[in-house]
Amino acid sequence: MCDGGCAKKCLIFLNVLFFLGGAGLLGFGLWMKLCPMITQYLLVVNIDASDPLIEYAALVFIVVGAAAFVISLIGCCGAVRANQGLLFVYILLLLVLILGEVIGAVLALVYRGKVQSALLDSMTEQVQEDYYDGTAQYDAWNFIQTELKCCGGSNYTDYQNSVWAVNSSRVINGTKEVVPMTCCVQLEEGTSSDPKPVDFKQCQEAAAAGTAGESDFLFTEGCHDALQAWFEQHSLIMMIIGFGIGAVQLFGILCACSLRRALRDGKYVPSSQ
């Protein structure tokens, strides 16, 4: 079993890791709350970014991350000073924090299920009925299609017979606009608000043919698959961070208990005393 001196060194090391992990959670929570990309992504899948579930999930990450800074400092001070009172407070706060993280994990799972269950039907419906100039969905879809290099919900054919195709598509230099310009492969300077297709004509001809597989001019992948992959990627990152922080916290509790017991039983006397 690890003695008092070993427990002290391990506790200091674990709290440095805990501090870094807390910074990651705090940054992720602020990103969820402030990043305009999140708002656009949620709008595309028909989830209100002001949904209390989203707001609370972001708040949990922010609070947990901020608390990690304070708790890690208490843990380090308790270890360096070999103070039983600080170690007790550290253990108690860690237990409360772990409970908060469990709540956050449950909310994240609920949120993930909510996105996946409504994703494809909602996206296809938006493309066909709500995508036209002047709507929030119009700007959101242009942003998503440009950022994720995709087109439509299931694929580019979702724009056939859509409200946009009937009322808003144009004929440019003799070529009919079958899909929005943001569905075309863009030049480097192209943006969602000012798209600049590499070749507008070949992009639209590929979309009109309806049989495009891979194309050098048209985004043939649907945004459903691209967006789901984006969510999966970020969920995996948070799961890895969460498991890592959880392991550090559990080891921290064990080390703090071991050091506190050694101090209480007189088996470890700090060199400064």
N, C-alpha and C positions, 0 to 999 in steps of 0.2 A: 504494500500500500504506500502511496505517496506521502512523505512526511511533510511537516509544516513548511520547511524551506522550499521544497519542490512545489507544494501547492501554491505558495506565494508567487513564485516565478511563473507558473502556468496561468495563474489568475491574471497577472499583469499582461501576459502575452495574449490571452483570450480576450481581454477587454480592449486591446488595440484592434483586434479583428472585429470585435463587436462595434467599436466606434466606426470603423470603415463600412461595415454592413449597414449600420444605421444611416450613414450618409447616403448609401445607395437607395434605401427605402424612402428617405426624405426627398431625394431627387426625383424618384419615380412618382411619388404623390404630387409634388409640385408640377411635374410634367403632365400628369393626368388632368390637373386642374387648369393649367395655363396654356398648354400647347394647342394652337388652333387646328392642328392636324387631327387631334382627337375629336373635336367638334364636328369636323367634316366627315370623319369616318362613321361616327355615331349617327349622323343625319342620314347617310346613305343606307344604313341598315334600319332606319326608322326608329331609332332610340334617342330620346331627348337627352341632350348632354346635361340638362339641369335635373334629370331624374334623381330623386333623393338617393337611390341605390348607388348611382355613380358618384354623387357628391359625398356620400358617407364613406364609400370605399376609398376615395382620394384622401378624405380627412383622416381615416384610420392610418394610411401609410404615412402621412405627414406627422401625425401625433406620435406614432410608434418610432419613426426615424428621429424626431426631435428628442423623445424620451431616451432613446439609445445613447445620445450624447451625454445626457445627465447621468444616466445609470452607469455608463462605462467609466466616467470620472469618479463616481462614488466607489465603484469597485476597485479602481486603481488606488485611490486614496486609502481605502480600507486595507488593501494588501500591503501598500508601502508602509503605512503607519501601524499595521498589525492591530487594528482597532476592531474589537468584537462588535461594538455598536454599529459602526459603518457597514461591517460585513452582514449583520442582520438586516439592516435597511436594504442593502444591495440584493440579498436573497429575496426579500419580500417584494421589492419592486420588479425583479426579474420574473417572479411568478405572475404578478399582475400583467406584466408586458406580454408574457407568453399567452395569457388568456385573450388579450387584445389581438394578438396575431392570429389566434385560432378564429376569432370572429371575422377578421379581415380575410382570411383564407376562405371561409364559408361564403362571404359576400362575393369574392372573386369567382368562386365556382358557380354561384347563382347567376352572376352577370355573364359568365362565359356560356352557360346553358341558354340564357335568354337570347344572346346574340345568335348562336348556332341554330336554334329552333325556328327563328323567324327570318333567317338570312336570305335564302334564295327567293322565296315568294315575294318578300318585301322589295328586294332589289329589282326584280323583274317588273313588278307593278309600278315602281317609281319610274323606271326607264320608259315604260309605255304610256304612263298617264301624267306624271308630274314633271318630266324633264322638258322644259321650254323656257325661253328667255324671260327673266324677271322673277323666277322662283328661286328659293333657297336651294332646292334640289338641283337646279341647273348649275349653280356655281359649285356645289359639293361634288356633283358627278364629274364636272370638268376637272376639278382638282384631283379626284381619285384616279380618274383614267390617265391623267398625265403622270401622277406620282407612281402609280403601281403598274403602268404600261399595260392596261387592260381595256376592255370595251364591253359595255352592257353588263347585265346581271349574269346570265349563263354564258353569253357570248355576244358578238356584234349583231347577230340576227334579231336581237330583242328590239332593235330600233325599227324594224319593218312594221309598217302600219301603226306606229306610235303617234301620239299627239304631235310630237316634234316633227316626225316625217311628213305628216299630213299638212301641218300649218307653218312650219318654220324652216324646213330644208330649202336650200337654194340651188340654182344652177350657176356655177362659177366657171367662166371661160369654156362654156360648152359641156362641162362635166356636172352631172347631178350629184348633190351632196346626199349620200345614202346613209352615212354615219357622221356624227359630229367630228370636227377637225381634231378634237382631243383624242379621238380613237386612232388617229394616224401616228405613225412613228415621227417624232419631232426632231427638227434641227436643234442644235445645242442651245440656241437662244429662245427656243419656243417655251411658252409658259401656259398655264391653264387659262389665264385671262387673255393671253395673246398667242394662240397656237400658231406654229409655223411648220406645217408638214414637210417632210423630206420630199415627197412627191404626192401632191393632193390627188392628181388624176389616177395614178396607179392604186392609191389607197382606196378610193371610191369604187374603182372598177373591181378590185378584189372583194370589197364588201357586197357589191351588186351581184357578183357571180354566186355568192352564198356558199361557195365550196372551198374557201381559202383554208389551207392547213397552216403551215408556217408562211409568213409573209414578211418581206423586208420593209413593207410600207404600211401595214395595218396591224394593230394589236388584236390578235385573234383569241387570246385568252379572256374568259369572262372575269369580271371583277369579283364575283362570288368566290372563286377559287383563290384569286390573288389576295383578297381581303381576309379570307379565312386563314390562309398561310401566314399573313401578317399578325393576326391575333394569336395564332398558335405559337409563333416564334417568340412573341413578347410574353405569353403565358409561361412558356418553358423557361425563359430567362428569370422570371419572377419566382417560379417554383424552385429553381436551382439556388437562387439567392435566399429564399425562404428556408429551405432545408439546411443550407449552410449556417444561417443565423441561428436557427433552432438548435443545431448541434453545438454551436459555440455557447449558447445560453445554458444548455443543460450541463455542459462541462464546466461552465462558469459557476453554476450553482453547486456542483459537486466539489469543485476546488475551494469555493468559499466556505462550504460546510466543513471540509477537511481542515482548512486552516483555522477556522473558528473553534473546532473541537480540540485541535492541538494547542491553541492558546488557552482555552478553558481548562484543559487537563494539565497544563504546565509542561507539555511535551515539546513545545517550541517557544524559545525565548529569543526575540529579535536581538541582534547584535548591538543595537543602539540603546538597549535597556540594560 
